[in-house]
């Protein structure tokens, strides 16, 4: 099964993260990390970070100007005049989002940056493969460091009171936003690969590699409800109103109640579903490891589907009414499609 190749890639990558003394660029197992704003698509892929015009797919800038051995996995994040991106060679960079020029480098981490950083209320929270969450100011100064027992592969979330970080050590940690002190932690019984989803009313929804989907109170760390599924969940649940949307590697997509985890509907799509589903005004788009995007209404009716040349390991990123899609092992690693799944442009990087 093709999904086994993805599992093998992740296991190899996991070993590389845990053995963080290993060095050298990774050239064959990276996948595009994408973030967007109203007019620009930022993508980190292999040995460069690119800024691409959303209207026509032309290059604004690329960093570094000459590709070296440094490799980028984590999607960049734009905030407060900074483009923050981490590398597989242990460095966290701030680039000028307009020009791509380097503003500063944080090089105190001892492991790889696999996860996208979070920028909130003037602070940068950067998870690392050395088991640590680093909190920096916008000038790259270290404010505090919080350590767990295994690698951090997912972006944290925050309510400006605490930062909530998932770890491969099976725990979710609530960490004081300002001091970096642990507020609570809970063992969910399985490694956590994807970010928690934070609701406006203070509930974290998180999937584990133990096939569990769990709802946790941010105030206490208490488990509100949990469900165990028959097949693996390599996914982050997407929250829309009172419903959660996600898929499993067995080829099913689900809508369940965010309040108690009960079923609303499920549909078979016959392809392994991974990553975070993307919400559109009229429905949800799921990504599959076989290179497909499948759009469904909130009631579970299929709107459209599109299969690409290559593999998709992460959900598409919204750009206005369009979607930016990162593709591995295809002719193009970045495409923009409209909300009906049709091509707008394919990105051609400078030579």
C-alpha positions as CSV (number, residue, x, y, z in Angstrom):
1,X,0.0,0.0,0.0
2,X,1.3,3.4,-0.9
3,X,0.6,4.8,2.6
4,X,3.3,2.4,3.9
5,X,5.9,4.5,2.1
6,X,4.7,7.6,3.9
7,X,4.8,5.7,7.2
8,X,8.4,4.6,6.4
9,X,9.4,8.2,5.6
10,X,8.0,9.4,8.9
11,X,9.7,6.6,10.8
12,X,13.0,7.5,9.2
13,X,12.5,11.2,9.8
14,X,11.5,10.4,13.4
15,X,14.7,8.5,13.9
16,X,16.7,11.4,12.5
17,X,15.0,13.8,14.8
18,X,15.6,11.7,17.9
19,X,19.2,11.2,16.9
20,X,19.6,14.9,16.5
21,X,23.4,14.7,16.4
22,X,23.1,13.6,12.8
23,X,24.0,16.2,10.2
24,X,23.6,16.9,6.5
25,X,20.8,18.0,4.2
26,X,17.8,15.8,3.6
27,X,17.0,15.9,-0.1
28,X,14.5,13.2,-0.8
29,X,11.9,13.2,2.0
30,X,11.0,16.9,2.4
31,X,7.5,18.1,1.5
32,X,6.3,21.6,0.9
33,X,5.3,23.7,3.9
34,X,2.9,26.4,2.9
35,X,1.5,29.5,4.5
36,X,-0.4,32.3,2.8
37,X,-1.8,35.8,3.2
38,X,-4.1,37.8,0.9
39,X,-1.6,38.2,-2.0
40,X,1.4,35.9,-1.3
41,X,2.1,32.2,-1.0
42,X,5.1,31.3,1.1
43,X,6.5,27.9,0.7
44,X,9.5,26.1,2.3
45,X,10.7,23.1,0.3
46,X,13.9,21.2,0.1
47,X,16.8,23.8,0.2
48,X,14.8,27.0,-0.2
49,X,12.0,29.2,1.0
50,X,10.0,31.0,-1.7
51,X,7.6,33.9,-1.8
52,X,5.2,33.6,-4.7
53,X,2.6,36.1,-6.0
54,X,-0.8,34.7,-5.5
55,X,-2.3,36.3,-8.6
56,X,0.0,34.8,-11.2
57,X,2.5,32.4,-9.6
58,X,5.5,34.5,-10.2
59,X,8.5,34.6,-7.9
60,X,8.9,37.5,-5.5
61,X,12.1,36.2,-3.9
62,X,13.8,33.0,-2.8
63,X,16.0,32.3,0.2
64,X,18.8,31.6,0.2
65,X,19.8,33.1,-3.2
66,X,22.0,30.1,-3.8
67,X,20.7,26.8,-2.5
68,X,23.0,25.1,0.0
69,X,22.8,22.0,2.2
70,X,20.1,23.5,4.6
71,X,16.7,21.9,4.2
72,X,13.3,23.3,5.2
73,X,10.2,21.3,6.3
74,X,8.2,23.6,8.5
75,X,5.7,26.0,6.9
76,X,6.8,29.6,7.4
77,X,4.6,31.9,9.4
78,X,4.1,35.6,8.8
79,X,3.5,38.0,11.7
80,X,4.5,41.5,12.8
81,X,6.8,42.2,9.9
82,X,8.6,38.8,10.2
83,X,8.6,35.6,8.2
84,X,9.6,33.0,10.7
85,X,10.9,29.6,9.4
86,X,12.9,26.8,10.9
87,X,15.4,24.5,9.2
88,X,16.3,20.9,9.4
89,X,19.8,22.1,10.4
90,X,18.7,23.5,13.8
91,X,18.3,27.1,12.8
92,X,15.3,29.4,13.2
93,X,15.3,32.4,10.8
94,X,13.4,35.7,10.6
95,X,13.2,36.9,7.0
96,X,11.8,40.2,5.7
97,X,8.5,38.9,4.2
98,X,8.7,41.5,1.4
99,X,12.3,41.0,0.3
100,X,13.4,37.7,1.8
101,X,16.4,39.4,3.4
102,X,17.7,37.8,6.6
103,X,16.8,39.8,9.8
104,X,18.2,37.4,12.4
105,X,19.1,33.8,13.2
106,X,18.4,31.8,16.4
107,X,20.9,28.9,16.6
108,X,20.6,27.7,20.2
109,X,18.4,24.7,19.4
110,X,20.1,21.3,19.2
111,X,17.6,19.6,17.0
112,X,15.6,19.9,13.8
113,X,12.7,22.3,13.2
114,X,10.0,20.1,11.8
115,X,7.0,22.0,13.1
116,X,5.7,25.4,12.1
117,X,6.3,28.1,14.8
118,X,3.4,30.0,16.4
119,X,3.6,33.8,16.7
120,X,1.1,35.3,19.2
121,X,1.0,38.6,21.1
122,X,4.6,39.6,20.2
123,X,6.1,36.2,21.0
124,X,7.4,33.4,18.9
125,X,6.9,29.8,20.1
126,X,9.1,27.4,18.2
127,X,8.9,23.6,18.8
128,X,12.1,21.6,18.1
129,X,13.2,18.0,17.7
130,X,15.5,18.4,20.8
131,X,12.3,18.0,22.9
132,X,12.1,21.7,23.6
133,X,9.7,24.6,23.0
134,X,11.6,27.8,22.6
135,X,9.9,31.2,23.3
136,X,11.5,34.2,21.7
137,X,10.7,37.8,21.3
138,X,10.4,39.3,17.8
139,X,14.1,40.2,17.7
140,X,15.1,36.5,18.2
141,X,16.0,36.8,21.9
142,X,15.3,33.7,24.0
143,X,12.7,34.3,26.7
144,X,12.2,30.8,28.0
145,X,12.7,27.2,27.1
146,X,10.3,24.3,28.1
147,X,11.5,20.7,27.9
148,X,9.5,17.5,27.3
149,X,10.5,13.9,27.0
150,X,10.4,13.5,23.2
151,X,10.5,15.4,20.0
152,X,8.0,18.2,19.2
153,X,6.6,17.8,15.7
154,X,3.5,20.0,15.8
155,X,2.7,23.7,16.0
156,X,1.5,24.8,19.4
157,X,-1.8,26.7,19.9
158,X,-2.5,29.5,22.5
159,X,-5.3,31.4,24.1
160,X,-2.8,34.1,25.3
161,X,-3.0,32.6,28.8
162,X,-1.3,29.3,28.1
163,X,0.5,27.7,25.2
164,X,-0.6,24.2,24.4
165,X,2.1,21.9,23.0
166,X,1.7,18.3,21.8
167,X,4.7,16.0,22.1
168,X,5.8,12.6,20.7
169,X,6.1,11.6,24.4
170,X,2.2,11.1,24.4
171,X,1.5,14.3,26.4
172,X,-0.3,17.6,25.9
173,X,1.3,20.3,27.9
174,X,-0.2,23.6,29.1
175,X,2.6,26.1,29.5
176,X,2.2,29.5,31.0
177,X,2.4,32.0,28.2
178,X,4.7,34.5,30.0
179,X,6.9,32.3,32.3
180,X,7.3,29.0,30.5
181,X,6.2,27.1,33.6
182,X,4.1,24.0,33.3
183,X,0.4,24.5,34.3
184,X,-0.7,20.9,33.6
185,X,0.0,18.0,31.4
186,X,-2.0,14.9,30.4
187,X,-0.8,11.5,29.0
188,X,-3.0,10.5,26.0
189,X,-1.5,7.1,25.6
190,X,0.0,7.6,22.1
191,X,2.5,9.8,20.3
192,X,1.0,13.1,19.0
193,X,2.1,14.0,15.5
194,X,-0.3,16.8,14.6
195,X,-1.3,20.1,16.3
196,X,-4.3,20.3,18.7
197,X,-7.3,22.2,17.5
198,X,-8.4,24.9,19.9
199,X,-12.0,25.9,20.2
200,X,-13.2,29.4,21.2
201,X,-14.8,27.9,24.3
202,X,-11.6,26.4,25.6
203,X,-11.5,22.8,24.4
204,X,-8.5,21.1,22.7
205,X,-9.2,18.4,20.2
206,X,-6.3,16.1,19.4
207,X,-5.6,12.8,17.6
208,X,-3.0,10.4,18.7
209,X,-1.1,7.6,17.0
210,X,-2.9,5.2,19.4
211,X,-6.0,5.8,17.2
212,X,-7.7,8.1,19.7
213,X,-9.4,11.4,19.3
214,X,-9.6,13.3,22.6
215,X,-11.3,16.4,23.8
216,X,-9.5,18.2,26.7
217,X,-10.4,21.1,28.9
218,X,-7.8,23.9,28.6
219,X,-8.7,25.1,32.1
220,X,-7.9,21.9,33.9
221,X,-6.4,19.4,31.5
222,X,-9.3,17.0,32.2
223,X,-10.4,14.7,29.4
224,X,-14.0,15.6,28.4
225,X,-14.5,12.7,26.0
226,X,-12.4,10.4,23.9
227,X,-13.0,7.9,21.1
228,X,-10.9,5.1,19.7
229,X,-11.1,4.3,16.0
230,X,-10.4,1.0,14.1
231,X,-7.7,2.4,11.9
232,X,-4.9,4.9,12.3
233,X,-5.5,8.7,12.6
234,X,-2.7,10.7,10.9
235,X,-4.8,13.8,11.0
236,X,-5.7,17.0,12.9
237,X,-9.4,17.5,13.4
238,X,-10.9,20.6,11.7
239,X,-13.5,22.4,13.7
240,X,-16.5,24.1,12.1
241,X,-19.2,25.4,14.5
242,X,-20.0,22.4,16.6
243,X,-18.7,19.7,14.3
244,X,-15.2,18.1,13.8
245,X,-14.1,16.9,10.4
246,X,-11.2,14.4,9.8
247,X,-10.2,11.2,8.1
248,X,-8.4,8.0,8.7
249,X,-5.8,6.0,6.8
250,X,-8.5,3.3,6.1
251,X,-10.1,5.7,3.6
252,X,-13.0,7.2,5.6
253,X,-13.9,10.7,6.4
254,X,-16.0,11.7,9.4
255,X,-18.1,14.4,10.9
256,X,-18.6,14.0,14.6
257,X,-20.0,16.2,17.4
258,X,-17.4,18.4,19.0
259,X,-19.5,18.3,22.2
260,X,-19.5,14.6,22.9
261,X,-17.7,12.8,20.0
262,X,-20.8,11.1,18.7
263,X,-21.2,10.3,15.0
264,X,-22.9,12.8,12.6
265,X,-21.9,11.1,9.3
266,X,-19.0,9.2,7.7
267,X,-18.2,8.5,4.1
268,X,-15.7,6.2,2.4
269,X,-13.3,7.9,0.0
270,X,-11.1,4.7,-0.5
271,X,-7.8,6.6,0.0
272,X,-5.7,7.3,3.1
273,X,-6.7,10.7,4.5
274,X,-4.0,12.7,6.3
275,X,-3.2,16.2,7.6
276,X,-5.7,18.9,8.4
277,X,-8.8,19.3,6.3
278,X,-9.4,22.8,4.8
279,X,-12.6,24.7,5.3
280,X,-14.3,26.4,2.4
281,X,-17.5,28.5,2.6
282,X,-19.5,25.6,1.3
283,X,-17.7,22.6,2.7
284,X,-14.5,20.8,3.6
285,X,-11.5,19.7,1.5
286,X,-9.7,16.5,2.6
287,X,-6.2,15.6,1.4
288,X,-5.1,12.0,0.7
289,X,-1.7,10.4,0.5
290,X,-2.5,9.2,-3.0
291,X,-2.4,12.7,-4.3
292,X,-6.1,13.6,-4.2
293,X,-8.2,16.5,-2.8
294,X,-11.8,15.6,-2.1
295,X,-14.3,18.4,-1.4
296,X,-17.5,17.6,0.5
297,X,-20.4,19.6,1.9
298,X,-20.7,20.0,5.6
299,X,-23.5,17.4,5.3
300,X,-21.3,14.8,3.7
301,X,-22.1,15.1,0.0
302,X,-19.2,15.1,-2.5
303,X,-18.7,18.4,-4.3
304,X,-15.7,17.6,-6.4
305,X,-12.4,15.7,-6.4
306,X,-9.1,16.2,-8.0
307,X,-6.1,13.9,-8.3
308,X,-2.6,15.3,-8.9
309,X,0.6,13.9,-10.3
310,X,2.4,13.2,-7.1
311,X,1.7,12.8,-3.4
312,X,0.0,15.2,-0.9
313,X,1.1,15.0,2.7
314,X,-0.5,18.2,4.0
315,X,-3.8,19.9,3.4
316,X,-4.2,22.8,1.0
317,X,-3.8,26.4,2.3
318,X,-6.5,29.0,1.5
319,X,-5.6,32.0,-0.6
320,X,-8.7,34.1,-0.8
321,X,-11.2,31.9,-2.7
322,X,-8.4,29.7,-4.0
323,X,-6.3,26.9,-2.5
324,X,-2.5,26.5,-2.5
325,X,-1.5,22.8,-2.8
326,X,1.9,21.3,-2.0
327,X,2.8,18.2,-4.0
328,X,5.7,15.7,-3.6
329,X,7.2,13.7,-6.4
330,X,5.2,15.4,-9.1
331,X,6.0,17.7,-12.0
332,X,5.2,20.7,-9.8
333,X,5.6,21.1,-6.1
334,X,3.2,24.1,-5.8
335,X,-0.1,24.7,-7.5
336,X,-2.9,27.1,-7.0
337,X,-6.4,25.8,-7.7
338,X,-9.9,27.5,-7.5
339,X,-12.7,26.4,-5.2
340,X,-13.9,23.9,-7.8
341,X,-10.5,22.1,-8.0
342,X,-9.4,23.6,-11.3
343,X,-5.9,24.9,-12.0
344,X,-5.2,28.6,-11.6
345,X,-1.4,28.3,-12.0
346,X,1.6,26.0,-11.4
347,X,4.7,27.4,-9.8
348,X,8.0,27.3,-11.8
349,X,10.9,28.2,-9.5
350,X,13.8,30.3,-10.9
351,X,16.7,28.3,-12.3
